[in-house]
Amino acid sequence: MNIKAHIRSFSHALQFLTRLPAPPVDVFDPADLSRSALWFPAVGAIVGAIVAAAVMVGGLASPWIGALLGLLAWVWVTGALHLDGLGDVTDALSGSHRSPEKLLQIMRDPHLGAFGAIAIGLQLIAKLVLLAEVATQAGFMPLILIAAWARLGPPVWSLAVPPLATGSGERFAWQIDPRLIAAEAAALTLITVWFAPVLLAALLIIPSIALYWRWRLGGITGDCLGASIEVSETLLLLLLAVWIA
């Protein structure tokens, strides 16, 4: 791709994953979402930098204030996109009784059920507590790496697991280049070895999530991708907190 195409792809990734201002895109091409996968880890690093900055500023007062500011920044910058996917997937898994048709029907329902609300609530509590644990000791880079690794997941999962239905999850897999994703994984690995080796667990977590969706559903949707990002972030944050402790 030329420079203009890269800017276009980055703009799509930034618009899709965050609420941050991005260069405008004149005409939308559904394949652009797939091409933007290259920039997902970079956008994740931006998300992580914003969260880390909020945690460190708040941490000057107390770890809990740092954690609260970091959590608010996390929810704001992502527009709660992945939390929405987590809620939808939890509702669907709890009410579908292993019926793919019923699962997709529940996922498309705009209403949030009790199980989804509980999942979102527990996720926010988990991130708040874990951010408080790492607020004064983790530093800047580990939080950046957590968000970057979590957003390397969607292209990997889309390559490893077939789409369950048409939609953003299906369109996302159209033009992902496995070689570029592997190169990004290698780069993240080298950086992680230097700053926070415990986060190399992402190399196990990401493929494990792919295996889970293959076993549980036999496919994946856009909501599954969002839910998996949330789960990946929390697991990596937990490992970081344990490592620091």
Biotite code that builds the C-alpha atoms (Angstrom):
import biotite.structure as struc

atoms = struc.array([
    struc.Atom([0.000, 0.000, 0.000], chain_id="A", res_id=1, res_name="MET", atom_name="CA", element="C"),
    struc.Atom([1.118, 3.576, -0.638], chain_id="A", res_id=2, res_name="ASN", atom_name="CA", element="C"),
    struc.Atom([1.224, 6.271, 2.027], chain_id="A", res_id=3, res_name="ILE", atom_name="CA", element="C"),
    struc.Atom([-2.293, 7.479, 1.253], chain_id="A", res_id=4, res_name="LYS", atom_name="CA", element="C"),
    struc.Atom([-3.652, 3.938, 1.620], chain_id="A", res_id=5, res_name="ALA", atom_name="CA", element="C"),
    struc.Atom([-1.842, 3.497, 4.945], chain_id="A", res_id=6, res_name="HIS", atom_name="CA", element="C"),
    struc.Atom([-3.300, 6.769, 6.239], chain_id="A", res_id=7, res_name="ILE", atom_name="CA", element="C"),
    struc.Atom([-6.743, 5.603, 5.154], chain_id="A", res_id=8, res_name="ARG", atom_name="CA", element="C"),
    struc.Atom([-6.294, 2.235, 6.912], chain_id="A", res_id=9, res_name="SER", atom_name="CA", element="C"),
    struc.Atom([-5.006, 3.875, 10.079], chain_id="A", res_id=10, res_name="PHE", atom_name="CA", element="C"),
    struc.Atom([-7.973, 6.254, 10.036], chain_id="A", res_id=11, res_name="SER", atom_name="CA", element="C"),
    struc.Atom([-10.377, 3.328, 9.816], chain_id="A", res_id=12, res_name="HIS", atom_name="CA", element="C"),
    struc.Atom([-8.664, 1.535, 12.694], chain_id="A", res_id=13, res_name="ALA", atom_name="CA", element="C"),
    struc.Atom([-8.722, 4.666, 14.859], chain_id="A", res_id=14, res_name="LEU", atom_name="CA", element="C"),
    struc.Atom([-12.371, 5.380, 14.075], chain_id="A", res_id=15, res_name="GLN", atom_name="CA", element="C"),
    struc.Atom([-13.427, 1.775, 14.637], chain_id="A", res_id=16, res_name="PHE", atom_name="CA", element="C"),
    struc.Atom([-11.584, 1.156, 17.913], chain_id="A", res_id=17, res_name="LEU", atom_name="CA", element="C"),
    struc.Atom([-11.690, 4.571, 19.589], chain_id="A", res_id=18, res_name="THR", atom_name="CA", element="C"),
    struc.Atom([-13.544, 7.845, 19.946], chain_id="A", res_id=19, res_name="ARG", atom_name="CA", element="C"),
    struc.Atom([-10.430, 9.818, 19.038], chain_id="A", res_id=20, res_name="LEU", atom_name="CA", element="C"),
    struc.Atom([-10.525, 12.223, 16.067], chain_id="A", res_id=21, res_name="PRO", atom_name="CA", element="C"),
    struc.Atom([-9.236, 10.665, 12.857], chain_id="A", res_id=22, res_name="ALA", atom_name="CA", element="C"),
    struc.Atom([-8.595, 11.833, 9.299], chain_id="A", res_id=23, res_name="PRO", atom_name="CA", element="C"),
    struc.Atom([-11.907, 11.767, 7.409], chain_id="A", res_id=24, res_name="PRO", atom_name="CA", element="C"),
    struc.Atom([-12.590, 8.995, 4.896], chain_id="A", res_id=25, res_name="VAL", atom_name="CA", element="C"),
    struc.Atom([-14.478, 10.187, 1.826], chain_id="A", res_id=26, res_name="ASP", atom_name="CA", element="C"),
    struc.Atom([-15.975, 6.901, 0.570], chain_id="A", res_id=27, res_name="VAL", atom_name="CA", element="C"),
    struc.Atom([-16.438, 3.830, 2.779], chain_id="A", res_id=28, res_name="PHE", atom_name="CA", element="C"),
    struc.Atom([-15.278, 0.509, 1.364], chain_id="A", res_id=29, res_name="ASP", atom_name="CA", element="C"),
    struc.Atom([-16.237, -2.533, 3.518], chain_id="A", res_id=30, res_name="PRO", atom_name="CA", element="C"),
    struc.Atom([-12.833, -4.064, 2.736], chain_id="A", res_id=31, res_name="ALA", atom_name="CA", element="C"),
    struc.Atom([-11.169, -1.083, 4.460], chain_id="A", res_id=32, res_name="ASP", atom_name="CA", element="C"),
    struc.Atom([-12.110, -2.592, 7.823], chain_id="A", res_id=33, res_name="LEU", atom_name="CA", element="C"),
    struc.Atom([-10.051, -5.669, 6.970], chain_id="A", res_id=34, res_name="SER", atom_name="CA", element="C"),
    struc.Atom([-7.112, -3.618, 5.695], chain_id="A", res_id=35, res_name="ARG", atom_name="CA", element="C"),
    struc.Atom([-7.135, -1.601, 8.910], chain_id="A", res_id=36, res_name="SER", atom_name="CA", element="C"),
    struc.Atom([-6.214, -4.721, 10.915], chain_id="A", res_id=37, res_name="ALA", atom_name="CA", element="C"),
    struc.Atom([-2.565, -3.875, 10.335], chain_id="A", res_id=38, res_name="LEU", atom_name="CA", element="C"),
    struc.Atom([-2.987, -0.834, 12.577], chain_id="A", res_id=39, res_name="TRP", atom_name="CA", element="C"),
    struc.Atom([-4.933, -2.451, 15.412], chain_id="A", res_id=40, res_name="PHE", atom_name="CA", element="C"),
    struc.Atom([-1.916, -3.009, 17.700], chain_id="A", res_id=41, res_name="PRO", atom_name="CA", element="C"),
    struc.Atom([-0.725, 0.571, 17.064], chain_id="A", res_id=42, res_name="ALA", atom_name="CA", element="C"),
    struc.Atom([-4.148, 1.943, 17.955], chain_id="A", res_id=43, res_name="VAL", atom_name="CA", element="C"),
    struc.Atom([-4.078, -0.332, 20.997], chain_id="A", res_id=44, res_name="GLY", atom_name="CA", element="C"),
    struc.Atom([-0.784, 1.272, 22.021], chain_id="A", res_id=45, res_name="ALA", atom_name="CA", element="C"),
    struc.Atom([-2.467, 4.694, 21.789], chain_id="A", res_id=46, res_name="ILE", atom_name="CA", element="C"),
    struc.Atom([-5.337, 3.454, 23.966], chain_id="A", res_id=47, res_name="VAL", atom_name="CA", element="C"),
    struc.Atom([-2.838, 2.033, 26.463], chain_id="A", res_id=48, res_name="GLY", atom_name="CA", element="C"),
    struc.Atom([-0.857, 5.284, 26.549], chain_id="A", res_id=49, res_name="ALA", atom_name="CA", element="C"),
    struc.Atom([-3.993, 7.280, 27.386], chain_id="A", res_id=50, res_name="ILE", atom_name="CA", element="C"),
    struc.Atom([-4.947, 4.826, 30.131], chain_id="A", res_id=51, res_name="VAL", atom_name="CA", element="C"),
    struc.Atom([-1.400, 4.768, 31.522], chain_id="A", res_id=52, res_name="ALA", atom_name="CA", element="C"),
    struc.Atom([-1.233, 8.563, 31.595], chain_id="A", res_id=53, res_name="ALA", atom_name="CA", element="C"),
    struc.Atom([-4.527, 8.744, 33.495], chain_id="A", res_id=54, res_name="ALA", atom_name="CA", element="C"),
    struc.Atom([-3.384, 6.079, 35.964], chain_id="A", res_id=55, res_name="VAL", atom_name="CA", element="C"),
    struc.Atom([-0.067, 7.805, 36.601], chain_id="A", res_id=56, res_name="MET", atom_name="CA", element="C"),
    struc.Atom([-1.608, 11.260, 37.066], chain_id="A", res_id=57, res_name="VAL", atom_name="CA", element="C"),
    struc.Atom([-4.269, 9.948, 39.436], chain_id="A", res_id=58, res_name="GLY", atom_name="CA", element="C"),
    struc.Atom([-1.711, 7.758, 41.166], chain_id="A", res_id=59, res_name="GLY", atom_name="CA", element="C"),
    struc.Atom([0.038, 10.885, 42.404], chain_id="A", res_id=60, res_name="LEU", atom_name="CA", element="C"),
    struc.Atom([-2.910, 11.275, 44.792], chain_id="A", res_id=61, res_name="ALA", atom_name="CA", element="C"),
    struc.Atom([-3.591, 7.586, 45.539], chain_id="A", res_id=62, res_name="SER", atom_name="CA", element="C"),
    struc.Atom([-3.607, 4.220, 43.744], chain_id="A", res_id=63, res_name="PRO", atom_name="CA", element="C"),
    struc.Atom([-7.410, 4.090, 43.802], chain_id="A", res_id=64, res_name="TRP", atom_name="CA", element="C"),
    struc.Atom([-7.795, 7.527, 42.263], chain_id="A", res_id=65, res_name="ILE", atom_name="CA", element="C"),
    struc.Atom([-5.282, 6.483, 39.615], chain_id="A", res_id=66, res_name="GLY", atom_name="CA", element="C"),
    struc.Atom([-7.258, 3.302, 38.982], chain_id="A", res_id=67, res_name="ALA", atom_name="CA", element="C"),
    struc.Atom([-10.536, 5.207, 38.725], chain_id="A", res_id=68, res_name="LEU", atom_name="CA", element="C"),
    struc.Atom([-9.130, 7.746, 36.273], chain_id="A", res_id=69, res_name="LEU", atom_name="CA", element="C"),
    struc.Atom([-7.522, 4.956, 34.265], chain_id="A", res_id=70, res_name="GLY", atom_name="CA", element="C"),
    struc.Atom([-10.781, 3.000, 34.085], chain_id="A", res_id=71, res_name="LEU", atom_name="CA", element="C"),
    struc.Atom([-12.747, 6.098, 33.060], chain_id="A", res_id=72, res_name="LEU", atom_name="CA", element="C"),
    struc.Atom([-10.160, 6.822, 30.364], chain_id="A", res_id=73, res_name="ALA", atom_name="CA", element="C"),
    struc.Atom([-10.323, 3.190, 29.167], chain_id="A", res_id=74, res_name="TRP", atom_name="CA", element="C"),
    struc.Atom([-14.108, 3.259, 28.822], chain_id="A", res_id=75, res_name="VAL", atom_name="CA", element="C"),
    struc.Atom([-14.168, 6.718, 27.260], chain_id="A", res_id=76, res_name="TRP", atom_name="CA", element="C"),
    struc.Atom([-11.456, 6.250, 24.646], chain_id="A", res_id=77, res_name="VAL", atom_name="CA", element="C"),
    struc.Atom([-12.936, 2.944, 23.433], chain_id="A", res_id=78, res_name="THR", atom_name="CA", element="C"),
    struc.Atom([-16.533, 4.143, 23.606], chain_id="A", res_id=79, res_name="GLY", atom_name="CA", element="C"),
    struc.Atom([-17.290, 0.973, 25.617], chain_id="A", res_id=80, res_name="ALA", atom_name="CA", element="C"),
    struc.Atom([-17.296, -0.869, 22.264], chain_id="A", res_id=81, res_name="LEU", atom_name="CA", element="C"),
    struc.Atom([-15.703, -4.040, 23.591], chain_id="A", res_id=82, res_name="HIS", atom_name="CA", element="C"),
    struc.Atom([-17.743, -3.969, 26.800], chain_id="A", res_id=83, res_name="LEU", atom_name="CA", element="C"),
    struc.Atom([-20.861, -3.965, 24.638], chain_id="A", res_id=84, res_name="ASP", atom_name="CA", element="C"),
    struc.Atom([-19.570, -7.059, 22.854], chain_id="A", res_id=85, res_name="GLY", atom_name="CA", element="C"),
    struc.Atom([-18.834, -8.730, 26.186], chain_id="A", res_id=86, res_name="LEU", atom_name="CA", element="C"),
    struc.Atom([-22.390, -8.099, 27.379], chain_id="A", res_id=87, res_name="GLY", atom_name="CA", element="C"),
    struc.Atom([-23.952, -9.360, 24.143], chain_id="A", res_id=88, res_name="ASP", atom_name="CA", element="C"),
    struc.Atom([-21.814, -12.507, 24.066], chain_id="A", res_id=89, res_name="VAL", atom_name="CA", element="C"),
    struc.Atom([-22.504, -13.325, 27.719], chain_id="A", res_id=90, res_name="THR", atom_name="CA", element="C"),
    struc.Atom([-26.249, -12.966, 27.200], chain_id="A", res_id=91, res_name="ASP", atom_name="CA", element="C"),
    struc.Atom([-26.074, -15.112, 24.068], chain_id="A", res_id=92, res_name="ALA", atom_name="CA", element="C"),
    struc.Atom([-23.952, -17.874, 25.606], chain_id="A", res_id=93, res_name="LEU", atom_name="CA", element="C"),
    struc.Atom([-26.200, -18.063, 28.663], chain_id="A", res_id=94, res_name="SER", atom_name="CA", element="C"),
    struc.Atom([-29.462, -18.164, 26.715], chain_id="A", res_id=95, res_name="GLY", atom_name="CA", element="C"),
    struc.Atom([-28.724, -19.966, 23.460], chain_id="A", res_id=96, res_name="SER", atom_name="CA", element="C"),
    struc.Atom([-28.305, -23.499, 24.892], chain_id="A", res_id=97, res_name="HIS", atom_name="CA", element="C"),
    struc.Atom([-25.687, -24.223, 22.201], chain_id="A", res_id=98, res_name="ARG", atom_name="CA", element="C"),
    struc.Atom([-28.032, -23.310, 19.363], chain_id="A", res_id=99, res_name="SER", atom_name="CA", element="C"),
    struc.Atom([-26.125, -21.152, 16.818], chain_id="A", res_id=100, res_name="PRO", atom_name="CA", element="C"),
    struc.Atom([-29.379, -19.663, 15.498], chain_id="A", res_id=101, res_name="GLU", atom_name="CA", element="C"),
    struc.Atom([-30.554, -18.691, 18.975], chain_id="A", res_id=102, res_name="LYS", atom_name="CA", element="C"),
    struc.Atom([-27.110, -17.305, 19.814], chain_id="A", res_id=103, res_name="LEU", atom_name="CA", element="C"),
    struc.Atom([-27.086, -14.996, 16.799], chain_id="A", res_id=104, res_name="LEU", atom_name="CA", element="C"),
    struc.Atom([-30.660, -13.927, 17.537], chain_id="A", res_id=105, res_name="GLN", atom_name="CA", element="C"),
    struc.Atom([-29.742, -12.905, 21.097], chain_id="A", res_id=106, res_name="ILE", atom_name="CA", element="C"),
    struc.Atom([-26.589, -11.103, 19.945], chain_id="A", res_id=107, res_name="MET", atom_name="CA", element="C"),
    struc.Atom([-28.638, -9.001, 17.531], chain_id="A", res_id=108, res_name="ARG", atom_name="CA", element="C"),
    struc.Atom([-31.084, -8.002, 20.265], chain_id="A", res_id=109, res_name="ASP", atom_name="CA", element="C"),
    struc.Atom([-30.221, -4.396, 21.266], chain_id="A", res_id=110, res_name="PRO", atom_name="CA", element="C"),
    struc.Atom([-31.417, -4.968, 24.835], chain_id="A", res_id=111, res_name="HIS", atom_name="CA", element="C"),
    struc.Atom([-28.978, -5.952, 27.582], chain_id="A", res_id=112, res_name="LEU", atom_name="CA", element="C"),
    struc.Atom([-29.947, -8.938, 29.720], chain_id="A", res_id=113, res_name="GLY", atom_name="CA", element="C"),
    struc.Atom([-29.124, -9.739, 33.316], chain_id="A", res_id=114, res_name="ALA", atom_name="CA", element="C"),
    struc.Atom([-26.145, -11.964, 32.490], chain_id="A", res_id=115, res_name="PHE", atom_name="CA", element="C"),
    struc.Atom([-24.656, -9.329, 30.190], chain_id="A", res_id=116, res_name="GLY", atom_name="CA", element="C"),
    struc.Atom([-25.066, -6.620, 32.823], chain_id="A", res_id=117, res_name="ALA", atom_name="CA", element="C"),
    struc.Atom([-23.387, -8.830, 35.418], chain_id="A", res_id=118, res_name="ILE", atom_name="CA", element="C"),
    struc.Atom([-20.489, -9.581, 33.063], chain_id="A", res_id=119, res_name="ALA", atom_name="CA", element="C"),
    struc.Atom([-19.916, -5.899, 32.305], chain_id="A", res_id=120, res_name="ILE", atom_name="CA", element="C"),
    struc.Atom([-20.128, -4.997, 35.990], chain_id="A", res_id=121, res_name="GLY", atom_name="CA", element="C"),
    struc.Atom([-17.641, -7.691, 36.985], chain_id="A", res_id=122, res_name="LEU", atom_name="CA", element="C"),
    struc.Atom([-15.298, -6.669, 34.181], chain_id="A", res_id=123, res_name="GLN", atom_name="CA", element="C"),
    struc.Atom([-15.271, -3.041, 35.328], chain_id="A", res_id=124, res_name="LEU", atom_name="CA", element="C"),
    struc.Atom([-14.710, -4.078, 38.948], chain_id="A", res_id=125, res_name="ILE", atom_name="CA", element="C"),
    struc.Atom([-11.863, -6.380, 37.924], chain_id="A", res_id=126, res_name="ALA", atom_name="CA", element="C"),
    struc.Atom([-10.120, -3.679, 35.919], chain_id="A", res_id=127, res_name="LYS", atom_name="CA", element="C"),
    struc.Atom([-10.583, -1.108, 38.696], chain_id="A", res_id=128, res_name="LEU", atom_name="CA", element="C"),
    struc.Atom([-9.064, -3.386, 41.352], chain_id="A", res_id=129, res_name="VAL", atom_name="CA", element="C"),
    struc.Atom([-6.212, -4.540, 39.128], chain_id="A", res_id=130, res_name="LEU", atom_name="CA", element="C"),
    struc.Atom([-5.372, -1.004, 38.004], chain_id="A", res_id=131, res_name="LEU", atom_name="CA", element="C"),
    struc.Atom([-5.206, 0.003, 41.668], chain_id="A", res_id=132, res_name="ALA", atom_name="CA", element="C"),
    struc.Atom([-2.734, -2.829, 42.265], chain_id="A", res_id=133, res_name="GLU", atom_name="CA", element="C"),
    struc.Atom([-0.395, -1.659, 39.501], chain_id="A", res_id=134, res_name="VAL", atom_name="CA", element="C"),
    struc.Atom([-1.042, 2.099, 39.653], chain_id="A", res_id=135, res_name="ALA", atom_name="CA", element="C"),
    struc.Atom([2.147, 3.116, 41.434], chain_id="A", res_id=136, res_name="THR", atom_name="CA", element="C"),
    struc.Atom([4.563, 0.425, 40.246], chain_id="A", res_id=137, res_name="GLN", atom_name="CA", element="C"),
    struc.Atom([3.742, -0.741, 36.725], chain_id="A", res_id=138, res_name="ALA", atom_name="CA", element="C"),
    struc.Atom([5.039, 2.283, 34.858], chain_id="A", res_id=139, res_name="GLY", atom_name="CA", element="C"),
    struc.Atom([3.968, 3.426, 31.425], chain_id="A", res_id=140, res_name="PHE", atom_name="CA", element="C"),
    struc.Atom([4.974, 0.654, 29.015], chain_id="A", res_id=141, res_name="MET", atom_name="CA", element="C"),
    struc.Atom([3.226, -2.409, 30.506], chain_id="A", res_id=142, res_name="PRO", atom_name="CA", element="C"),
    struc.Atom([-0.221, -0.823, 30.155], chain_id="A", res_id=143, res_name="LEU", atom_name="CA", element="C"),
    struc.Atom([0.593, 0.180, 26.591], chain_id="A", res_id=144, res_name="ILE", atom_name="CA", element="C"),
    struc.Atom([1.662, -3.386, 25.840], chain_id="A", res_id=145, res_name="LEU", atom_name="CA", element="C"),
    struc.Atom([-1.500, -4.867, 27.383], chain_id="A", res_id=146, res_name="ILE", atom_name="CA", element="C"),
    struc.Atom([-3.740, -2.811, 25.115], chain_id="A", res_id=147, res_name="ALA", atom_name="CA", element="C"),
    struc.Atom([-1.542, -3.482, 22.064], chain_id="A", res_id=148, res_name="ALA", atom_name="CA", element="C"),
    struc.Atom([-1.450, -7.260, 22.613], chain_id="A", res_id=149, res_name="TRP", atom_name="CA", element="C"),
    struc.Atom([-5.209, -7.394, 23.146], chain_id="A", res_id=150, res_name="ALA", atom_name="CA", element="C"),
    struc.Atom([-5.778, -5.688, 19.787], chain_id="A", res_id=151, res_name="ARG", atom_name="CA", element="C"),
    struc.Atom([-3.399, -8.015, 18.007], chain_id="A", res_id=152, res_name="LEU", atom_name="CA", element="C"),
    struc.Atom([-5.969, -10.651, 18.920], chain_id="A", res_id=153, res_name="GLY", atom_name="CA", element="C"),
    struc.Atom([-8.778, -9.763, 16.457], chain_id="A", res_id=154, res_name="PRO", atom_name="CA", element="C"),
    struc.Atom([-6.734, -10.350, 13.281], chain_id="A", res_id=155, res_name="PRO", atom_name="CA", element="C"),
    struc.Atom([-5.356, -13.596, 14.727], chain_id="A", res_id=156, res_name="VAL", atom_name="CA", element="C"),
    struc.Atom([-8.800, -14.826, 15.784], chain_id="A", res_id=157, res_name="TRP", atom_name="CA", element="C"),
    struc.Atom([-10.300, -13.843, 12.435], chain_id="A", res_id=158, res_name="SER", atom_name="CA", element="C"),
    struc.Atom([-7.636, -15.854, 10.618], chain_id="A", res_id=159, res_name="LEU", atom_name="CA", element="C"),
    struc.Atom([-7.913, -18.871, 12.923], chain_id="A", res_id=160, res_name="ALA", atom_name="CA", element="C"),
    struc.Atom([-11.692, -19.081, 13.358], chain_id="A", res_id=161, res_name="VAL", atom_name="CA", element="C"),
    struc.Atom([-14.279, -18.921, 10.543], chain_id="A", res_id=162, res_name="PRO", atom_name="CA", element="C"),
    struc.Atom([-16.982, -16.218, 10.695], chain_id="A", res_id=163, res_name="PRO", atom_name="CA", element="C"),
    struc.Atom([-20.232, -17.353, 12.280], chain_id="A", res_id=164, res_name="LEU", atom_name="CA", element="C"),
    struc.Atom([-22.372, -14.883, 10.306], chain_id="A", res_id=165, res_name="ALA", atom_name="CA", element="C"),
    struc.Atom([-22.127, -11.917, 7.959], chain_id="A", res_id=166, res_name="THR", atom_name="CA", element="C"),
    struc.Atom([-21.240, -8.620, 9.595], chain_id="A", res_id=167, res_name="GLY", atom_name="CA", element="C"),
    struc.Atom([-18.180, -6.804, 10.900], chain_id="A", res_id=168, res_name="SER", atom_name="CA", element="C"),
    struc.Atom([-16.610, -10.039, 12.121], chain_id="A", res_id=169, res_name="GLY", atom_name="CA", element="C"),
    struc.Atom([-16.950, -11.598, 8.658], chain_id="A", res_id=170, res_name="GLU", atom_name="CA", element="C"),
    struc.Atom([-15.791, -8.477, 6.772], chain_id="A", res_id=171, res_name="ARG", atom_name="CA", element="C"),
    struc.Atom([-12.833, -8.108, 9.100], chain_id="A", res_id=172, res_name="PHE", atom_name="CA", element="C"),
    struc.Atom([-11.230, -11.343, 7.857], chain_id="A", res_id=173, res_name="ALA", atom_name="CA", element="C"),
    struc.Atom([-11.312, -10.423, 4.159], chain_id="A", res_id=174, res_name="TRP", atom_name="CA", element="C"),
    struc.Atom([-7.828, -9.019, 3.552], chain_id="A", res_id=175, res_name="GLN", atom_name="CA", element="C"),
    struc.Atom([-5.691, -9.732, 6.606], chain_id="A", res_id=176, res_name="ILE", atom_name="CA", element="C"),
    struc.Atom([-2.088, -10.558, 5.698], chain_id="A", res_id=177, res_name="ASP", atom_name="CA", element="C"),
    struc.Atom([-0.800, -13.285, 8.097], chain_id="A", res_id=178, res_name="PRO", atom_name="CA", element="C"),
    struc.Atom([2.808, -12.284, 7.418], chain_id="A", res_id=179, res_name="ARG", atom_name="CA", element="C"),
    struc.Atom([2.250, -8.723, 8.638], chain_id="A", res_id=180, res_name="LEU", atom_name="CA", element="C"),
    struc.Atom([0.416, -9.950, 11.728], chain_id="A", res_id=181, res_name="ILE", atom_name="CA", element="C"),
    struc.Atom([3.294, -12.335, 12.489], chain_id="A", res_id=182, res_name="ALA", atom_name="CA", element="C"),
    struc.Atom([5.781, -9.469, 12.093], chain_id="A", res_id=183, res_name="ALA", atom_name="CA", element="C"),
    struc.Atom([3.770, -7.332, 14.525], chain_id="A", res_id=184, res_name="GLU", atom_name="CA", element="C"),
    struc.Atom([3.669, -10.213, 17.002], chain_id="A", res_id=185, res_name="ALA", atom_name="CA", element="C"),
    struc.Atom([7.448, -10.559, 16.743], chain_id="A", res_id=186, res_name="ALA", atom_name="CA", element="C"),
    struc.Atom([7.949, -6.834, 17.327], chain_id="A", res_id=187, res_name="ALA", atom_name="CA", element="C"),
    struc.Atom([5.624, -6.852, 20.336], chain_id="A", res_id=188, res_name="LEU", atom_name="CA", element="C"),
    struc.Atom([7.460, -9.886, 21.699], chain_id="A", res_id=189, res_name="THR", atom_name="CA", element="C"),
    struc.Atom([10.828, -8.129, 21.573], chain_id="A", res_id=190, res_name="LEU", atom_name="CA", element="C"),
    struc.Atom([9.459, -5.017, 23.286], chain_id="A", res_id=191, res_name="ILE", atom_name="CA", element="C"),
    struc.Atom([7.656, -7.113, 25.909], chain_id="A", res_id=192, res_name="THR", atom_name="CA", element="C"),
    struc.Atom([10.804, -9.087, 26.769], chain_id="A", res_id=193, res_name="VAL", atom_name="CA", element="C"),
    struc.Atom([12.493, -5.792, 27.642], chain_id="A", res_id=194, res_name="TRP", atom_name="CA", element="C"),
    struc.Atom([9.707, -4.064, 29.592], chain_id="A", res_id=195, res_name="PHE", atom_name="CA", element="C"),
    struc.Atom([7.381, -6.718, 31.066], chain_id="A", res_id=196, res_name="ALA", atom_name="CA", element="C"),
    struc.Atom([8.248, -10.373, 30.296], chain_id="A", res_id=197, res_name="PRO", atom_name="CA", element="C"),
    struc.Atom([5.170, -11.636, 32.139], chain_id="A", res_id=198, res_name="VAL", atom_name="CA", element="C"),
    struc.Atom([3.010, -10.215, 29.348], chain_id="A", res_id=199, res_name="LEU", atom_name="CA", element="C"),
    struc.Atom([4.493, -12.766, 26.955], chain_id="A", res_id=200, res_name="LEU", atom_name="CA", element="C"),
    struc.Atom([1.612, -14.853, 28.256], chain_id="A", res_id=201, res_name="ALA", atom_name="CA", element="C"),
    struc.Atom([-0.331, -13.120, 25.477], chain_id="A", res_id=202, res_name="ALA", atom_name="CA", element="C"),
    struc.Atom([1.333, -15.609, 23.114], chain_id="A", res_id=203, res_name="LEU", atom_name="CA", element="C"),
    struc.Atom([-0.675, -18.325, 24.914], chain_id="A", res_id=204, res_name="LEU", atom_name="CA", element="C"),
    struc.Atom([-3.822, -16.343, 25.708], chain_id="A", res_id=205, res_name="ILE", atom_name="CA", element="C"),
    struc.Atom([-4.525, -15.234, 22.126], chain_id="A", res_id=206, res_name="ILE", atom_name="CA", element="C"),
    struc.Atom([-4.407, -18.720, 20.526], chain_id="A", res_id=207, res_name="PRO", atom_name="CA", element="C"),
    struc.Atom([-6.254, -20.198, 23.524], chain_id="A", res_id=208, res_name="SER", atom_name="CA", element="C"),
    struc.Atom([-9.153, -17.821, 22.886], chain_id="A", res_id=209, res_name="ILE", atom_name="CA", element="C"),
    struc.Atom([-9.188, -18.893, 19.231], chain_id="A", res_id=210, res_name="ALA", atom_name="CA", element="C"),
    struc.Atom([-9.377, -22.536, 20.309], chain_id="A", res_id=211, res_name="LEU", atom_name="CA", element="C"),
    struc.Atom([-12.202, -21.686, 22.714], chain_id="A", res_id=212, res_name="TYR", atom_name="CA", element="C"),
    struc.Atom([-14.360, -20.123, 19.982], chain_id="A", res_id=213, res_name="TRP", atom_name="CA", element="C"),
    struc.Atom([-13.703, -23.040, 17.669], chain_id="A", res_id=214, res_name="ARG", atom_name="CA", element="C"),
    struc.Atom([-14.763, -25.484, 20.387], chain_id="A", res_id=215, res_name="TRP", atom_name="CA", element="C"),
    struc.Atom([-17.673, -23.487, 21.799], chain_id="A", res_id=216, res_name="ARG", atom_name="CA", element="C"),
    struc.Atom([-19.259, -22.015, 18.665], chain_id="A", res_id=217, res_name="LEU", atom_name="CA", element="C"),
    struc.Atom([-17.319, -23.283, 15.669], chain_id="A", res_id=218, res_name="GLY", atom_name="CA", element="C"),
    struc.Atom([-17.076, -19.674, 14.502], chain_id="A", res_id=219, res_name="GLY", atom_name="CA", element="C"),
    struc.Atom([-16.719, -16.061, 15.592], chain_id="A", res_id=220, res_name="ILE", atom_name="CA", element="C"),
    struc.Atom([-18.610, -12.771, 15.316], chain_id="A", res_id=221, res_name="THR", atom_name="CA", element="C"),
    struc.Atom([-17.767, -9.101, 15.821], chain_id="A", res_id=222, res_name="GLY", atom_name="CA", element="C"),
    struc.Atom([-19.187, -9.284, 19.355], chain_id="A", res_id=223, res_name="ASP", atom_name="CA", element="C"),
    struc.Atom([-16.924, -12.267, 20.070], chain_id="A", res_id=224, res_name="CYS", atom_name="CA", element="C"),
    struc.Atom([-13.925, -10.219, 18.960], chain_id="A", res_id=225, res_name="LEU", atom_name="CA", element="C"),
    struc.Atom([-14.863, -7.366, 21.289], chain_id="A", res_id=226, res_name="GLY", atom_name="CA", element="C"),
    struc.Atom([-15.499, -9.686, 24.230], chain_id="A", res_id=227, res_name="ALA", atom_name="CA", element="C"),
    struc.Atom([-12.173, -11.405, 23.611], chain_id="A", res_id=228, res_name="SER", atom_name="CA", element="C"),
    struc.Atom([-10.320, -8.092, 23.714], chain_id="A", res_id=229, res_name="ILE", atom_name="CA", element="C"),
    struc.Atom([-11.834, -7.392, 27.141], chain_id="A", res_id=230, res_name="GLU", atom_name="CA", element="C"),
    struc.Atom([-10.944, -10.857, 28.435], chain_id="A", res_id=231, res_name="VAL", atom_name="CA", element="C"),
    struc.Atom([-7.395, -10.583, 27.088], chain_id="A", res_id=232, res_name="SER", atom_name="CA", element="C"),
    struc.Atom([-6.859, -7.197, 28.722], chain_id="A", res_id=233, res_name="GLU", atom_name="CA", element="C"),
    struc.Atom([-8.095, -8.393, 32.100], chain_id="A", res_id=234, res_name="THR", atom_name="CA", element="C"),
    struc.Atom([-6.032, -11.595, 32.052], chain_id="A", res_id=235, res_name="LEU", atom_name="CA", element="C"),
    struc.Atom([-2.878, -9.682, 31.131], chain_id="A", res_id=236, res_name="LEU", atom_name="CA", element="C"),
    struc.Atom([-3.624, -7.027, 33.750], chain_id="A", res_id=237, res_name="LEU", atom_name="CA", element="C"),
    struc.Atom([-4.076, -9.805, 36.344], chain_id="A", res_id=238, res_name="LEU", atom_name="CA", element="C"),
    struc.Atom([-0.755, -11.375, 35.420], chain_id="A", res_id=239, res_name="LEU", atom_name="CA", element="C"),
    struc.Atom([0.961, -7.978, 35.612], chain_id="A", res_id=240, res_name="LEU", atom_name="CA", element="C"),
    struc.Atom([-0.487, -7.354, 39.084], chain_id="A", res_id=241, res_name="ALA", atom_name="CA", element="C"),
    struc.Atom([0.634, -10.787, 40.310], chain_id="A", res_id=242, res_name="VAL", atom_name="CA", element="C"),
    struc.Atom([4.097, -10.243, 38.803], chain_id="A", res_id=243, res_name="TRP", atom_name="CA", element="C"),
    struc.Atom([4.461, -6.898, 40.560], chain_id="A", res_id=244, res_name="ILE", atom_name="CA", element="C"),
    struc.Atom([3.230, -8.322, 43.850], chain_id="A", res_id=245, res_name="ALA", atom_name="CA", element="C"),
])
